[in-house]
């Protein structure tokens, strides 16, 4: 009996490309559904109960968790293969904790795609996570900043920057000089490989070094950042 697969990706051309690959190369693989990653996917997966769901996940982790949870609820026995462009270790660890069965990077080859589907479709004896990621990316992961990359002071400054405070207001809030704030921000940019405040905030949120609760819980100061 073949492996029944549902493809969920927001890009129609990419989804059609995957289907063409599986139809021509995936012996024993049948595409039984195709959709975007939204409500249509949950509805279709609930109806066709595929063996494997291949779903795009290029989202903030809370959104990704909701997507995966809804897929799991709609079809508890389906294996979930996450297809993503993200290649950082913390994101992979977070997804693994959400109960996915395989992680496939979008730069992976056709052979890796087929091997991942085959491995994910088998009942895992010990719940192992299948990971398909180019070697270069795996080697680069070890060089990425860890959760402790930012000091406590740097984290405070990034949180205040995320609230929209200027360097001057951050300095007033933390009782520092504006030059010290600028120096800390420059250190942050260098540590995590970004060039702007917005990029630093985005990475800090994605890496979960800071949380939305810290940004919105401003103790009355967040509204003064105009």
C-alpha positions in Angstrom: 0.0 0.0 0.0 1.4 3.4 -1.0 2.0 6.5 1.1 -0.8 9.0 0.9 0.5 12.6 1.1 -1.1 16.0 1.5 0.8 19.1 0.4 0.2 22.4 2.2 2.1 25.4 1.0 1.1 29.0 0.3 3.0 29.2 -2.9 1.0 27.5 -5.7 3.9 27.0 -8.0 6.1 25.5 -5.3 3.2 23.2 -4.3 2.7 22.1 -7.9 6.4 21.5 -8.3 6.4 19.2 -5.3 3.4 17.3 -6.7 5.1 16.9 -10.1 8.2 15.6 -8.4 6.3 13.1 -6.3 4.2 12.0 -9.3 7.2 11.3 -11.4 9.8 10.1 -8.9 7.9 9.1 -5.8 7.1 5.4 -6.5 4.4 4.3 -4.1 3.5 7.9 -3.2 0.1 9.3 -3.9 -0.8 13.0 -3.5 -4.3 12.9 -2.1 -4.7 16.6 -1.2 -3.2 20.0 -1.8 -3.9 23.4 -0.1 -2.6 26.5 1.4 -1.4 26.4 5.0 -4.5 28.0 6.4 -8.0 26.8 7.3 -8.3 25.0 3.9 -5.4 22.7 4.9 -7.0 21.8 8.3 -10.3 21.0 6.6 -8.8 19.0 3.8 -6.5 17.0 6.1 -9.4 16.2 8.4 -11.3 14.8 5.4 -8.6 12.8 3.6 -6.6 11.6 6.7 -3.2 11.4 4.8 -0.3 9.2 6.0 2.0 12.2 5.7 1.3 16.0 5.7 4.1 18.1 4.1 3.4 21.7 5.3 5.3 24.9 4.9 6.2 26.6 8.2 8.0 29.9 7.8 6.2 31.7 10.7 6.6 33.1 14.2 6.7 30.1 16.6 3.4 30.7 18.3 1.7 30.7 14.9 3.6 27.6 13.8 2.6 25.9 17.1 -1.1 26.7 16.3 -0.8 25.4 12.7 0.8 22.1 13.8 -1.7 21.6 16.7 -4.7 22.1 14.4 -3.2 19.6 11.9 -2.6 17.1 14.6 -6.1 17.5 15.9 -7.6 17.1 12.4 -5.7 13.9 11.7 -3.9 12.5 14.8 -2.3 9.6 12.9 -0.8 11.7 10.1 3.0 12.2 10.1 3.9 15.9 9.9 6.8 16.9 7.7 7.7 20.6 8.1 9.1 22.3 5.0 10.9 25.6 5.8 13.6 28.1 4.8 14.6 28.6 8.4 17.9 27.0 9.3 18.6 28.0 12.9 19.0 25.4 15.6 16.7 27.0 18.1 13.8 27.1 15.6 14.4 23.4 14.8 14.4 22.6 18.5 11.2 24.5 19.1 9.5 22.7 16.1 10.7 19.4 17.4 9.0 20.1 20.7 5.7 20.7 18.9 5.6 17.0 17.9 6.5 17.2 14.3 7.9 14.0 12.7 10.4 15.4 10.1 12.1 18.7 9.2 12.9 19.4 5.6 14.8 22.4 4.5 13.6 23.9 1.2 17.1 23.7 -0.3 17.1 19.9 0.1 17.3 17.7 -3.0 14.6 15.5 -4.5 16.3 12.4 -3.2 16.2 13.9 0.3 12.5 14.8 0.0 11.6 11.2 -1.0 13.8 9.7 1.7 12.2 12.0 4.3 8.7 11.0 3.3 9.6 7.4 3.4 11.3 7.7 6.8 8.4 9.8 8.2 5.7 7.5 7.0 7.1 4.5 9.0 5.9 4.1 12.5 8.8 5.4 14.6 9.9 2.9 17.2 11.2 5.6 19.5 9.7 8.8 18.2 12.9 10.0 16.4 12.8 13.2 14.5 13.9 13.0 10.8 15.9 16.0 9.8 17.0 16.7 6.2 19.2 19.8 5.9 22.2 20.5 3.7 25.5 19.8 5.3 26.7 23.4 4.9 23.7 24.7 6.9 24.2 22.1 9.6 27.9 23.2 10.0 26.8 26.8 10.1 24.3 26.1 12.9 27.1 25.5 15.3 28.4 29.0 14.7 25.1 30.7 15.4 24.4 32.7 18.6 23.1 30.7 21.5 20.4 31.7 23.9 23.0 33.3 26.1 24.5 35.4 23.3 23.0 38.6 24.6 23.9 39.9 28.1 21.2 41.0 30.5 21.8 44.7 29.7 21.7 44.0 25.9 18.5 42.1 26.3 16.9 45.0 28.2 17.9 47.4 25.5 16.5 45.2 22.7 13.2 44.9 24.6 12.9 48.7 24.9 13.9 49.0 21.2 11.1 46.6 20.4 8.7 48.9 22.3 9.6 51.7 19.9 11.8 53.7 22.3 14.5 55.9 20.8 18.1 55.7 22.0 17.5 58.8 24.2 14.4 57.3 25.8 16.1 53.9 26.4 19.0 55.8 28.0 16.6 57.6 30.3 14.7 54.4 31.2 17.9 52.5 32.1 19.8 55.5 33.6 22.5 55.3 31.0 24.1 57.7 28.7 22.9 57.7 25.1 26.4 56.8 23.9 26.3 53.7 26.1 23.0 52.6 24.6 24.5 53.1 21.1 27.5 51.0 22.1 25.4 48.2 23.4 23.3 48.2 20.3 26.4 48.0 18.1 27.6 45.1 20.2 24.2 43.4 19.7 24.4 43.9 15.9 27.9 42.4 15.7 27.0 39.4 18.0 23.9 38.3 16.0 24.9 39.4 12.5 22.3 42.2 11.9 22.5 45.8 10.8 19.5 47.5 12.3 17.3 47.7 15.3 14.4 46.2 13.5 16.5 43.2 12.4 17.8 42.8 16.0 14.3 42.8 17.4 13.0 40.4 14.8 15.8 37.9 15.4 15.5 38.2 19.2 11.8 37.4 18.9 12.4 34.5 16.5 15.1 33.1 18.7 12.9 33.6 21.7 15.5 35.6 23.5 12.7 38.0 24.3 8.9 37.4 24.4 5.9 39.4 23.3 4.9 39.6 27.0 8.1 41.6 27.8 7.4 44.0 25.0 3.7 44.7 25.8 4.3 44.7 29.6 5.9 48.1 29.7 5.1 49.2 33.2 3.6 52.4 31.9 6.7 53.4 29.9 5.9 51.8 26.5 3.5 54.5 25.5 6.1 57.2 25.9 8.3 56.0 23.0 7.0 58.4 20.4 
